[in-house]
Amino acid sequence: MPQADAGATENWKKGGVSSADKQALRAAFSGVSSIVIMDCKQAEIVQSLMSSYSDMGGINHVDCGNLPSKPTIATLCEDLLHLLFPGFFSEVAVSSSDLELMTHELVASIRERLNVEVRRSLRLEPRIEDPDQEAVRRVCNFMMALPKVRALLQTDVQAAYDGDPAARNFEEIILAYPGLEAIAIQRAAHVLYLDGVPLLPRMMTEWAHSRTGIDLHPGARIGSHFFIDHGTGVVVGETCEIGNHVKLYHGVTLGARSFEKDEDGNPIKGIKRHPNVEDHVTIYPNATVLGGGTVIGARCTIGANVFLMESVPPDRVYALGDQEHRIREKNGPRPKRMTANP
């Protein structure tokens, strides 16, 4: 089996193939059509894929500018956590005397890499005349907003400490709680979302989703002192608005009902689809709250496993009614099954 140069293959995956790389790849695979390895024909595979690329549009991105890089976005998210919580994610101790220099270096590094990714995303917007200059402006706006993001995150850490008896200290929350990590990335991504940066905000929150199991759309507006306890399976939709001092448990969905469609049967984009949750609300595990017109009033408690598509006035407890539970001796006789009459 011919072996392509590893560097040329890696450059192909990264989207940058030089003339030398092309020659290396062609030389490696010239005449490969006659080679059969374990009944698998290289040329036949390639040709069938080329036919697929030609026939199935919409999932190809060729003959145009590079898209934002997923590995780069992942690294940027990790570096943002370093910037938002200095000293918590570093391999070595950070001293106060070194903090300013380290912050200078990290800010410069993030700005440089983020400029590249924002510029790539802005090329998808035909109305942007100068993506390079616009990228510089939006990245600067983003970096300037990070102190406000940190101020909100401090309230989130406090909410977790106050709301979880198992939390021993702030260090445990910042290092170990997946909810805080998801919230931190969402709050940062929300800044880019509000500034109209395509793709990147969603890539950031989906990076956090893949790590934490918590799906917070970057478009959601979230107030202070937000706490997600446990967190696995939480979903917060794009047009959701969450007030201050809100607590969600694992499995909670703040989602949309069936989508409105236009005259051609296509979903209408950009409309309010997700519920609002007012201040001091607690929603217990696996509750589902749906609809753009649904409002959970202030100081409400929504019980576990509730399915809700209507508004709840303030100061209410909304929970499932009494349910029958059977308790019997583990090794005792089972209750008789009811049989239908013949």
Beta strands, then each sheet from edge to edge (+ up, - down):
strand 1: 36-37
strand 2: 40-41
strand 3: 215-216
strand 4: 221-222
strand 5: 227-229
strand 6: 235-236
strand 7: 241-242
strand 8: 247-249
strand 9: 253-255
strand 10: 276-277
strand 11: 282-283
strand 12: 288-290
strand 13: 295-296
strand 14: 301-302
strand 15: 307-308
strand 16: 317-318
sheet 1: 1+ 2-
sheet 2: 3+ 6+ 9+ 12+ 15+
sheet 3: 4+ 7+ 10+ 13+
sheet 4: 5+ 8+ 11+ 14+ 16+
end
